[in-house]
Amino acid sequence: MAYLQFPWRLLGPANLMLALCAAGSAALLPAWRWRGPVLAAALGAVLALALPVLYPPMWTPDFGGTAPGDMVQWEMRSLALGTTSTGDFLPKGSARVPMYPQSSVVESIIGPGPVDRVNRASLPDDDAVEITEQGALYDRLAVSAPREFVLRLYTFDFPGWRAYVDGEQVEIEKASPEGFITLRVPQGQHEVLVRFEDTPPRTAGWIISAASLPVLIAALILMPSPLSPLPSPLSILQSPLSSLPSPLPWLAGVLLLFALLKSWIIDPHDNWLRYTSPPGQAWAAQHQQRATFYDQDEGQVELLGYDLPRQRVRSGGEFTVRLYWHALTPLGSNYQSFLHLAHPLHLVWGQEDHLNPGDLPTKRWPLDKYVWDEYEIEILPGTPPGEYVLNVGLYSGADGYRLTRHDERGQPVGDSLVFASVEILRPLRQPEIADLGMTHQVTVTFPEAGVTLLGYDQPYPKVKLPGAWPVTLFWRADRDQPAARSRDLVILDQDGNQVWRVSGAPANYAFEMWQAGEIVRDPFLFTAASPVSLVTAKYPFGVTLFADDPLVPQGADGADEAFVRLGRVKFRVKENEGPDEE
C-alpha cells in the first residue's frame, strides 16, 4: 500500500473484510457460551459503539453530471487528465499524456455517438474508414483504401488489445510517444476489428474463479452449523444443552435495538453519536487559530485551527501537522499551500507543498464545511537543535504570487502566518554523508579547532540578479566543544576584493555546544536586490574559520592559507549582462 497514490481508498474494502473475519470468529466460541445474557450484552455493546462511524456526514461537492460527455467536459476544464489528476496510469511505453484533446473524439462523445476513435487526419481519404459496430471494448470498421496505409486509433495500447483484418490477426504497433494503437491495412476493401481480449494472467484468473465457485458452494452446504453442540469435557458437568434457554431471543433483541438506533437516532439528524462542527468552526482541531488570506477579487480563505501532536522532534526525523481550512467565499482559482519549518523565515529546514490542499482543488471547496489538510514534514539531516517555527501560506502556482494575510481589522500584515514552534533535538544517530545532499565534498580539517568542513551544496551555479543565491556548508565536530568561535563565508571578485561576507556561528549554533561526531548544516542565502557593485562575471567564494585568529586547515603552511576557496558562482546582472561564456 505504500506504493499507492491514495491508499485510503482501500480502507472500505479492508474494513468489510475485517467485519467478516470478526463475525466468523464467533464460530470459534462453544455454542453454550452464546446462551447467556452477558455475551449478548457484549455483542450489543460492540454494535452500539460502532454506530457513530457507520454513517459519517456525506461529502457532497458538486462535480456535475456523470455522463461521458459531462466527464470529458469537466476533464477539459480541470487539471484531471485521464484516469487520475496527473495521468499516471498509462500503458507501458507511453512517454507522455497527450497535451491537447482530439476534437473529433470529444465531439463524438458529447454527441449521440458512436465514439470516433479514428485519427482521420492520417487517412488517405476522408471516407476511407466507416464505423460499422462499436462497444466499450471493441471497434469494427469498414475500410476502403486506395493504397496501403497505417490506421491510427486514439486508443491506448494496454495489454489485451488485438487487431484483425478480414478475420486474420495483425500486429499492433504502439505509436510514440503517446502509446496509441496503430496497424497496417492493405489496399482495397477490408473489415478491421480491434478488440480487447483476455491475456494469459486474466485467463488464469477466470479459471481459478470458476473452479473456486463450486468448492465454495459445497463448503457452505457441507459445513456444520457454528452453533451446533460441540463435544466438550464441560458437557459432563453442565446441564444438557437442550435445557438451556435459547440464544435467539437475545440475538433478536440486540438486532432490533440496533435497527431502532440506526433508524431513529443515527440517520435523521446529528446527535451525540455524530461529531459535526458548525459552519466556520473546526471542533476537531487541537488548537484554534484564526487567520484570513485574501486574493483581491478571487476569494477569501480562513485558517480555523491546527493539530500538532508532537512539538519535540529529533533532527532528521519527521512529524505531522494538520491544518483546517475554510473557504469564506467561492474561490475562482486553484491555490496551492506551503508549510515551512523555518528559523529565521527565509531559511527553510523542512517543508511540504500541496498542489490541492486537502486533496481537493480549492475551486471545489464547500462553504459550509472545513477542509482537513495533513502534512508530513521531514526535517533536513544535520539541522541543529533549537527552536524553529511553522510558517504557512497559500499561493497561486500558475501566476506566481502568494495570497495576502489580513488581521482582524482587515489590514494586510504579510503573506504567511507563523502559528506554532517546534523544538528540534539532537539525533540519536548522526546522518550518513550520502544523506546530506552535498553537491561538492571537500573534507577540510581544522585540527586546532577540532572541526572538519565536509563539503557544501550549491544547487545553482548561475544566478540572475536581482535574485537570491543559496549555498549550504556542512560541518562535523571532531571533539566535544570545538575551539572555533565563528566562520566567515566570503564572496570575492576576480581581483580578490571582498564583495560579501557573513560572520558568526553556523546557523547561530555556538561551537562550544557541539558534541563529538555531530554534523551541522549551515545554510546561507545571498540576496542582491540592487546589485550596483556587481557585473556579469564568475565570483569565487570560500570560508575562513576563526578562534581568536584565523585557523589554518590541515596541510596549509601559513596564515595566508586560512581562506579555503570552495568554488565559483556566476552572477548575471540584468543591466550589464554580457555573453554567456563558460
C-alpha positions as CSV (number, residue, x, y, z in Angstrom):
1,M,0.0,0.0,0.0
2,A,3.0,2.3,0.4
3,Y,3.3,2.5,-3.4
4,L,-0.3,3.6,-4.0
5,Q,-1.1,7.2,-4.6
6,F,-4.3,7.2,-2.5
7,P,-4.0,4.1,-0.2
8,W,-7.0,5.2,1.9
9,R,-9.3,4.2,-0.9
10,L,-8.7,0.6,0.2
11,L,-9.9,1.2,3.7
12,G,-13.5,0.5,2.8
13,P,-12.9,-3.0,1.3
14,A,-10.4,-3.7,4.1
15,N,-13.0,-2.8,6.8
16,L,-15.5,-5.0,5.1
17,M,-13.2,-8.0,5.2
18,L,-12.3,-7.3,8.8
19,A,-16.0,-7.2,9.7
20,L,-16.5,-10.6,8.0
21,C,-13.4,-12.0,9.9
22,A,-14.8,-10.7,13.2
23,A,-18.2,-12.2,12.6
24,G,-16.6,-15.5,11.6
25,S,-14.5,-15.6,14.8
26,A,-17.8,-16.1,16.7
27,A,-17.8,-19.7,15.4
28,L,-14.7,-20.4,17.5
29,L,-16.7,-20.0,20.7
30,P,-18.5,-23.0,22.1
31,A,-22.2,-23.0,21.5
32,W,-23.2,-23.0,25.2
33,R,-21.4,-19.6,25.7
34,W,-23.9,-17.9,23.4
35,R,-26.8,-18.8,25.6
36,G,-26.1,-16.3,28.4
37,P,-27.1,-12.7,28.6
38,V,-23.6,-11.4,29.2
39,L,-22.2,-12.3,25.8
40,A,-25.3,-11.0,24.1
41,A,-24.9,-7.7,26.0
42,A,-21.3,-7.6,25.0
43,L,-22.3,-8.1,21.3
44,G,-24.8,-5.3,21.7
45,A,-22.1,-3.0,23.1
46,V,-19.9,-3.7,20.2
47,L,-22.6,-2.8,17.7
48,A,-23.6,0.3,19.6
49,L,-20.1,1.6,19.8
50,A,-19.8,1.0,16.0
51,L,-22.9,3.1,15.2
52,P,-21.2,6.6,15.1
53,V,-18.8,5.5,12.4
54,L,-21.3,3.7,10.2
55,Y,-22.9,6.8,9.0
56,P,-20.4,9.7,8.6
57,P,-21.5,13.0,7.2
58,M,-21.5,12.9,3.4
59,W,-19.1,15.0,1.4
60,T,-21.2,16.4,-1.4
61,P,-19.2,18.7,-3.7
62,D,-21.0,19.3,-6.9
63,F,-18.8,17.8,-9.7
64,G,-21.7,18.0,-12.2
65,G,-23.1,15.2,-14.3
66,T,-21.5,11.8,-14.7
67,A,-22.5,11.1,-18.3
68,P,-19.4,10.5,-20.6
69,G,-19.9,13.9,-22.2
70,D,-20.1,15.6,-18.8
71,M,-16.9,13.9,-17.6
72,V,-15.0,14.8,-20.7
73,Q,-16.0,18.5,-20.5
74,W,-15.1,18.6,-16.8
75,E,-11.7,16.9,-17.6
76,M,-11.0,19.6,-20.2
77,R,-11.8,22.4,-17.6
78,S,-9.8,20.9,-14.7
79,L,-6.4,19.5,-14.1
80,A,-7.6,15.9,-14.0
81,L,-6.3,14.2,-17.1
82,G,-7.4,10.7,-17.9
83,T,-7.7,8.2,-15.1
84,T,-6.1,10.4,-12.4
85,S,-5.4,14.1,-11.9
86,T,-1.8,13.5,-13.0
87,G,-2.5,11.0,-15.8
88,D,-0.1,8.4,-14.2
89,F,-2.0,5.3,-15.3
90,L,-0.7,4.9,-18.8
91,P,0.3,1.7,-20.7
92,K,4.0,0.7,-20.5
93,G,5.9,2.5,-23.2
94,S,3.9,5.7,-23.2
95,A,6.2,8.7,-22.8
96,R,3.6,11.3,-22.0
97,V,0.0,12.2,-21.8
98,P,-1.5,13.8,-24.9
99,M,-1.4,17.6,-24.3
100,Y,-4.5,18.5,-26.3
101,P,-7.8,16.8,-26.7
102,Q,-8.8,15.5,-30.2
103,S,-11.8,17.5,-31.3
104,S,-13.3,14.6,-33.3
105,V,-13.2,12.3,-30.3
106,V,-14.6,14.9,-28.0
107,E,-17.5,15.8,-30.4
108,S,-18.4,12.2,-30.8
109,I,-18.5,11.6,-27.1
110,I,-20.6,14.6,-26.4
111,G,-22.9,13.9,-29.3
112,P,-25.2,11.0,-29.9
113,G,-22.3,8.7,-31.0
114,P,-20.7,6.4,-32.0
115,V,-17.4,7.4,-30.4
116,D,-15.0,8.1,-33.2
117,R,-11.5,6.9,-32.2
118,V,-10.1,7.1,-35.7
119,N,-7.3,9.5,-36.4
120,R,-8.9,10.8,-39.6
121,A,-6.1,13.3,-40.3
122,S,-3.8,10.4,-41.1
123,L,-6.3,8.6,-43.6
124,P,-5.5,8.5,-47.3
125,D,-9.1,9.5,-47.9
126,D,-11.7,11.2,-45.7
127,D,-14.2,8.4,-46.3
128,A,-11.7,5.6,-46.1
129,V,-12.9,4.3,-42.7
130,E,-16.5,3.9,-41.5
131,I,-17.6,2.7,-38.1
132,T,-20.0,-0.2,-38.5
133,E,-20.2,-1.5,-34.9
134,Q,-18.8,-0.4,-31.6
135,G,-18.7,-1.2,-27.9
136,A,-16.7,-0.2,-24.9
137,L,-14.1,-2.9,-25.7
138,Y,-14.1,-3.1,-29.4
139,D,-14.4,-1.2,-32.7
140,R,-15.5,-2.8,-36.0
141,L,-14.6,-0.7,-39.0
142,A,-15.2,-0.9,-42.8
143,V,-12.1,0.2,-44.7
144,S,-11.8,1.2,-48.3
145,A,-8.3,2.3,-49.1
146,P,-6.8,3.3,-52.5
147,R,-3.4,2.2,-51.1
148,E,-1.8,0.5,-48.1
149,F,-1.8,2.8,-45.1
150,V,-1.3,2.9,-41.3
151,L,-4.6,3.1,-39.4
152,R,-4.2,5.1,-36.3
153,L,-6.6,5.0,-33.4
154,Y,-6.9,7.2,-30.4
155,T,-6.9,4.2,-28.1
156,F,-4.1,3.4,-25.6
157,D,-2.4,0.0,-26.3
158,F,-3.0,-1.7,-23.0
159,P,-2.1,-5.4,-22.8
160,G,-5.0,-7.4,-24.3
161,W,-5.8,-5.4,-27.4
162,R,-5.8,-7.4,-30.6
163,A,-6.3,-6.3,-34.2
164,Y,-7.8,-8.3,-37.0
165,V,-8.1,-7.6,-40.8
166,D,-10.7,-9.8,-42.5
167,G,-10.5,-12.2,-39.6
168,E,-6.7,-12.6,-39.7
169,Q,-4.8,-11.2,-36.7
170,V,-2.2,-8.5,-37.5
171,E,0.4,-6.9,-35.4
172,I,-0.3,-3.8,-33.4
173,E,2.4,-1.2,-33.4
174,K,2.5,1.3,-30.5
175,A,2.7,4.9,-31.6
176,S,5.3,7.0,-29.9
177,P,5.2,8.9,-27.6
178,E,1.5,8.6,-26.6
179,G,1.2,4.9,-26.9
180,F,-1.8,4.8,-29.2
181,I,-2.8,1.7,-31.3
182,T,-1.6,1.7,-34.9
183,L,-1.8,-1.2,-37.5
184,R,-1.2,-1.6,-41.3
185,V,-4.2,-2.0,-43.6
186,P,-3.6,-3.2,-47.2
187,Q,-5.1,-1.7,-50.3
188,G,-8.7,-2.4,-51.0
189,Q,-11.9,-3.1,-49.0
190,H,-11.5,-4.8,-45.7
191,E,-13.2,-5.3,-42.3
192,V,-11.0,-4.3,-39.4
193,L,-11.8,-5.4,-35.8
194,V,-9.9,-4.0,-32.9
195,R,-10.9,-5.8,-29.7
196,F,-9.8,-6.0,-26.0
197,E,-9.3,-9.7,-25.1
198,D,-8.0,-11.7,-22.2
199,T,-4.3,-12.1,-21.5
200,P,-2.9,-15.3,-20.0
201,P,-3.0,-13.9,-16.4
202,R,-6.6,-12.8,-16.9
203,T,-7.5,-16.2,-18.3
204,A,-5.8,-17.9,-15.3
205,G,-7.9,-15.7,-13.1
206,W,-11.1,-16.7,-14.7
207,I,-10.2,-20.4,-14.4
208,I,-9.3,-20.0,-10.7
209,S,-12.6,-18.2,-10.0
210,A,-14.7,-20.7,-12.0
211,A,-13.0,-23.6,-10.1
212,S,-13.4,-21.9,-6.7
213,L,-17.2,-21.2,-7.0
214,P,-18.4,-24.9,-6.8
215,V,-15.9,-25.5,-4.0
216,L,-17.3,-22.6,-2.1
217,I,-20.9,-23.8,-2.6
218,A,-20.0,-27.3,-1.5
219,A,-18.3,-26.0,1.6
220,L,-21.3,-23.9,2.6
221,I,-23.6,-26.9,2.2
222,L,-21.4,-29.5,4.0
223,M,-20.1,-27.2,6.8
224,P,-21.7,-27.9,10.2
225,S,-23.6,-25.1,11.8
226,P,-21.3,-23.0,14.1
227,L,-24.0,-23.1,16.8
228,S,-24.3,-26.9,16.8
229,P,-23.2,-28.6,20.1
230,L,-19.5,-29.4,20.2
231,P,-18.2,-32.3,22.3
232,S,-16.5,-30.9,25.4
233,P,-15.4,-32.2,28.8
234,L,-17.5,-29.4,30.3
235,S,-20.7,-31.1,29.0
236,I,-20.3,-33.7,31.8
237,L,-20.5,-31.0,34.4
238,Q,-23.1,-28.8,32.6
239,S,-26.8,-29.2,32.2
240,P,-27.9,-30.7,28.9
241,L,-27.8,-28.1,26.2
242,S,-31.4,-28.7,25.4
243,S,-32.4,-27.5,28.9
244,L,-30.6,-24.1,28.5
245,P,-32.5,-21.1,27.2
246,S,-32.3,-20.4,23.5
247,P,-30.0,-17.6,22.5
248,L,-32.3,-16.5,19.7
249,P,-34.4,-14.0,21.8
250,W,-31.2,-12.3,23.0
251,L,-29.8,-12.0,19.5
252,A,-33.1,-10.8,18.1
253,G,-33.3,-8.2,20.8
254,V,-29.8,-6.9,20.0
255,L,-30.6,-6.7,16.3
256,L,-33.9,-4.9,17.0
257,L,-32.2,-2.4,19.2
258,F,-29.5,-1.9,16.5
259,A,-32.1,-1.3,13.8
260,L,-34.0,1.2,16.1
261,L,-30.9,3.2,16.9
262,K,-30.0,3.3,13.2
263,S,-33.4,4.4,12.0
264,W,-34.5,6.8,14.8
265,I,-31.2,8.2,16.0
266,I,-28.3,7.9,13.6
267,D,-29.9,8.7,10.2
268,P,-32.4,11.5,10.8
269,H,-30.1,14.2,12.3
270,D,-26.9,14.9,14.1
271,N,-26.7,14.0,17.8
272,W,-24.3,12.8,20.4
273,L,-23.2,9.9,18.3
274,R,-22.1,12.2,15.4
275,Y,-19.4,14.8,15.8
276,T,-20.2,17.6,13.3
277,S,-18.8,21.2,13.6
278,P,-21.0,24.2,12.7
279,P,-20.0,26.1,9.6
280,G,-17.0,28.2,10.1
281,Q,-15.7,26.1,13.1
282,A,-13.4,23.1,13.5
283,W,-14.2,21.5,16.8
284,A,-11.9,18.6,16.0
285,A,-8.8,20.9,15.8
286,Q,-6.3,20.5,18.7
287,H,-5.5,24.3,18.6
288,Q,-7.8,27.1,17.4
289,Q,-6.0,29.5,15.1
290,R,-7.8,32.2,13.1
291,A,-6.2,33.8,10.0
292,T,-7.7,35.1,6.8
293,F,-6.0,35.0,3.4
294,Y,-7.2,37.3,0.6
295,D,-6.7,37.2,-3.2
296,Q,-8.3,40.5,-4.2
297,D,-11.4,39.6,-6.2
298,E,-10.8,35.8,-6.4
299,G,-11.9,34.9,-2.9
300,Q,-11.1,34.5,0.8
301,V,-9.8,31.5,2.7
302,E,-9.7,31.2,6.5
303,L,-7.4,29.0,8.7
304,L,-9.5,27.7,11.5
305,G,-7.0,25.7,13.5
306,Y,-4.3,23.1,13.5
307,D,-3.2,19.8,15.1
308,L,0.4,19.4,16.2
309,P,0.7,16.1,18.1
310,R,4.5,16.4,18.6
311,Q,6.3,19.5,19.4
312,R,9.7,17.9,20.2
313,V,11.3,16.1,17.2
314,R,14.8,14.8,16.6
315,S,16.9,16.2,13.8
316,G,16.4,14.2,10.6
317,G,13.1,12.9,11.8
318,E,9.6,13.8,10.7
319,F,6.3,15.0,12.3
320,T,2.7,15.5,11.3
321,V,0.8,18.8,11.1
322,R,-2.9,19.0,10.3
323,L,-4.5,22.3,9.1
324,Y,-8.2,23.1,9.0
325,W,-9.1,25.4,6.1
326,H,-12.5,27.1,5.4
327,A,-13.5,28.9,2.2
328,L,-15.3,32.1,3.1
329,T,-16.3,32.9,-0.5
330,P,-16.4,30.8,-3.7
331,L,-12.8,30.6,-4.9
332,G,-12.2,31.4,-8.6
333,S,-8.7,29.9,-8.7
334,N,-7.0,26.7,-7.6
335,Y,-4.5,27.6,-4.9
336,Q,-1.6,25.7,-3.5
337,S,-0.4,25.6,0.1
338,F,3.0,25.5,1.7
339,L,4.2,24.7,5.2
340,H,7.7,25.6,6.2
341,L,9.8,24.7,9.2
342,A,12.0,27.8,9.4
343,H,14.5,29.8,11.5
344,P,14.6,32.6,10.5
345,L,11.7,32.7,8.0
346,H,14.0,32.9,4.9
347,L,15.9,29.7,5.9
348,V,13.8,26.5,5.5
349,W,14.7,23.3,7.4
350,G,11.8,21.2,6.2
351,Q,8.8,21.8,4.0
352,E,5.8,20.3,2.2
353,D,3.7,21.9,-0.6
354,H,0.3,20.7,-1.6
355,L,-1.0,21.1,-5.1
356,N,-4.5,20.6,-3.8
357,P,-4.8,21.3,-0.1
358,G,-7.0,18.7,1.5
359,D,-6.7,16.6,-1.8
360,L,-9.4,18.7,-3.3
361,P,-9.0,21.7,-5.8
362,T,-9.8,24.9,-3.9
363,K,-12.4,25.7,-6.6
364,R,-14.4,22.7,-5.2
365,W,-14.2,23.7,-1.6
366,P,-17.7,23.9,0.0
367,L,-18.6,27.0,2.0
368,D,-20.4,25.0,4.9
369,K,-17.6,22.6,5.7
370,Y,-13.9,22.8,6.6
371,V,-11.1,21.0,4.7
372,W,-8.7,18.7,6.6
373,D,-5.2,19.2,5.3
374,E,-2.4,16.9,6.6
375,Y,1.4,17.4,6.2
376,E,4.3,15.1,6.9
377,I,7.3,17.4,7.5
378,E,10.7,15.8,7.1
379,I,13.5,17.7,9.0
380,L,16.7,18.0,6.9
381,P,19.5,15.9,8.3
382,G,22.1,18.0,10.1
383,T,19.6,20.5,11.4
384,P,21.0,22.0,14.6
385,P,19.0,21.6,17.8
386,G,16.9,24.6,18.9
387,E,13.5,26.3,18.5
388,Y,12.0,26.5,15.0
389,V,8.7,28.0,13.8
390,L,6.0,26.7,11.5
391,N,5.1,29.1,8.7
392,V,2.0,28.5,6.4
393,G,0.5,30.3,3.5
394,L,-1.4,29.9,0.2
395,Y,-0.1,30.8,-3.3
396,S,-1.1,30.7,-6.9
397,G,1.4,28.4,-8.7
398,A,0.0,29.5,-12.1
399,D,0.6,33.2,-11.5
400,G,3.5,33.1,-9.1
401,Y,2.2,35.1,-6.1
402,R,1.1,34.5,-2.5
403,L,-2.2,35.4,-1.0
404,T,-2.2,38.3,1.4
405,R,-3.0,37.7,5.1
406,H,-5.1,40.3,6.8
407,D,-5.6,41.0,10.5
408,E,-8.8,41.4,12.5
409,R,-9.2,45.0,11.3
410,G,-8.9,43.9,7.6
411,Q,-5.3,45.4,7.2
412,P,-2.7,43.4,5.2
413,V,0.0,42.1,7.6
414,G,2.0,39.7,5.3
415,D,1.7,36.7,3.0
416,S,2.1,33.9,5.6
417,L,1.4,33.0,9.2
418,V,3.7,31.8,11.9
419,F,1.4,29.7,14.1
420,A,3.5,27.4,16.2
421,S,7.0,26.4,17.3
422,V,8.8,23.0,17.3
423,E,11.8,22.1,19.3
424,I,14.4,20.1,17.4
425,L,16.6,17.7,19.4
426,R,19.9,16.1,18.6
427,P,19.5,12.9,16.6
428,L,20.2,9.6,18.2
429,R,22.5,8.7,15.3
430,Q,24.2,11.2,13.0
431,P,23.3,11.1,9.3
432,E,25.4,9.4,6.7
433,I,27.4,11.6,4.3
434,A,25.3,10.4,1.4
435,D,22.1,11.6,3.0
436,L,23.2,15.2,3.4
437,G,22.6,16.2,-0.2
438,M,26.0,17.8,-0.8
439,T,26.9,18.7,-4.4
440,H,30.6,19.0,-3.5
441,Q,32.6,17.1,-0.9
442,V,35.8,18.7,0.2
443,T,36.8,17.3,3.6
444,V,38.9,20.2,5.0
445,T,40.1,19.6,8.6
446,F,41.0,22.2,11.2
447,P,42.9,20.2,13.8
448,E,43.5,23.2,16.2
449,A,39.7,23.8,16.4
450,G,38.6,20.1,16.2
451,V,36.3,20.8,13.3
452,T,36.0,19.4,9.7
453,L,34.3,21.1,6.7
454,L,32.7,18.1,4.9
455,G,31.6,20.0,1.8
456,Y,28.9,22.2,0.5
457,D,25.7,22.2,-1.5
458,Q,25.4,24.7,-4.4
459,P,22.2,24.0,-6.3
460,Y,22.5,27.0,-8.7
461,P,26.0,27.7,-10.2
462,K,24.4,30.5,-12.2
463,V,22.1,33.2,-10.6
464,K,20.4,36.1,-12.3
465,L,20.3,39.2,-10.2
466,P,18.4,40.8,-8.7
467,G,17.7,37.4,-7.1
468,A,18.9,35.0,-4.5
469,W,21.8,32.5,-4.3
470,P,21.5,29.7,-1.7
471,V,24.6,27.8,-0.6
472,T,24.9,25.4,2.4
473,L,28.0,24.3,4.2
474,F,28.3,21.0,6.2
475,W,30.5,20.8,9.3
476,R,31.5,18.0,11.7
477,A,32.7,18.3,15.2
478,D,35.8,16.1,15.8
479,R,35.6,16.6,19.6
480,D,33.3,18.0,22.2
481,Q,33.1,21.8,22.4
482,P,35.4,22.7,19.4
483,A,37.7,25.7,19.9
484,A,36.3,27.7,16.9
485,R,34.3,30.8,17.6
486,S,32.9,31.8,14.2
487,R,33.1,31.2,10.5
488,D,33.0,33.7,7.6
489,L,31.6,32.9,4.2
490,V,33.1,35.3,1.7
491,I,32.4,36.2,-1.9
492,L,35.3,37.7,-3.9
493,D,35.5,39.5,-7.2
494,Q,38.0,38.5,-9.8
495,D,40.6,40.8,-8.4
496,G,40.4,39.2,-4.9
497,N,38.4,42.0,-3.3
498,Q,35.6,41.2,-0.9
499,V,32.1,41.5,-2.3
500,W,30.1,40.0,0.5
501,R,30.8,38.5,3.9
502,V,28.7,36.9,6.7
503,S,30.1,36.0,10.1
504,G,29.0,34.1,13.1
505,A,28.4,30.5,14.3
506,P,26.9,28.1,11.8
507,A,23.1,28.5,11.9
508,N,23.6,30.6,15.1
509,Y,24.5,27.3,16.9
510,A,27.6,28.1,19.0
511,F,30.6,25.8,18.5
512,E,31.0,25.2,22.3
513,M,27.6,23.4,22.2
514,W,28.7,20.9,19.7
515,Q,29.4,17.2,20.6
516,A,32.0,14.9,19.1
517,G,30.7,13.4,15.8
518,E,27.9,15.9,15.4
519,I,27.1,17.1,11.9
520,V,25.8,20.6,11.5
521,R,24.0,22.0,8.4
522,D,25.0,25.7,7.8
523,P,22.7,27.4,5.2
524,F,23.2,30.9,3.6
525,L,21.1,32.9,1.3
526,F,22.8,35.7,-0.6
527,T,20.4,38.3,-1.9
528,A,21.2,41.4,-4.0
529,A,18.1,43.5,-4.6
530,S,20.1,46.3,-6.2
531,P,23.4,44.9,-7.4
532,V,25.1,48.1,-8.3
533,S,28.6,46.9,-7.5
534,L,28.3,43.6,-9.4
535,V,28.7,42.8,-13.0
536,T,28.1,39.7,-15.0
537,A,31.0,37.5,-14.1
538,K,32.1,34.5,-12.1
539,Y,32.8,35.2,-8.4
540,P,34.9,32.9,-6.2
541,F,33.7,32.1,-2.8
542,G,35.1,30.4,0.3
543,V,35.2,30.1,4.0
544,T,37.5,31.1,6.9
545,L,37.3,29.6,10.4
546,F,38.2,31.8,13.4
547,A,39.1,31.3,17.0
548,D,40.7,34.5,18.2
549,D,42.7,34.4,14.9
550,P,42.1,32.7,11.6
551,L,42.6,29.0,11.9
552,V,44.8,27.2,9.3
553,P,43.4,23.9,7.9
554,Q,45.5,20.8,7.9
555,G,48.2,20.7,5.2
556,A,48.4,24.5,4.9
557,D,51.7,26.3,5.6
558,G,50.7,29.7,6.8
559,A,48.0,32.1,8.0
560,D,47.6,33.4,4.4
561,E,46.1,30.0,3.6
562,A,43.4,30.2,6.2
563,F,40.9,31.1,3.5
564,V,39.5,27.9,2.0
565,R,38.4,28.5,-1.6
566,L,35.4,26.4,-2.4
567,G,34.0,27.2,-5.8
568,R,32.6,29.9,-8.1
569,V,29.1,31.3,-8.8
570,K,28.2,33.2,-11.9
571,F,26.1,36.3,-11.3
572,R,24.2,37.5,-14.3
573,V,23.3,41.2,-13.8
574,K,20.4,42.3,-15.9
575,E,21.6,45.8,-16.5
576,N,25.1,44.9,-17.8
577,E,24.6,41.2,-18.9
578,G,27.2,40.1,-21.4
579,P,27.5,36.9,-23.4
580,D,27.1,33.6,-21.5
581,E,30.6,32.4,-21.6
582,E,31.8,29.3,-19.7
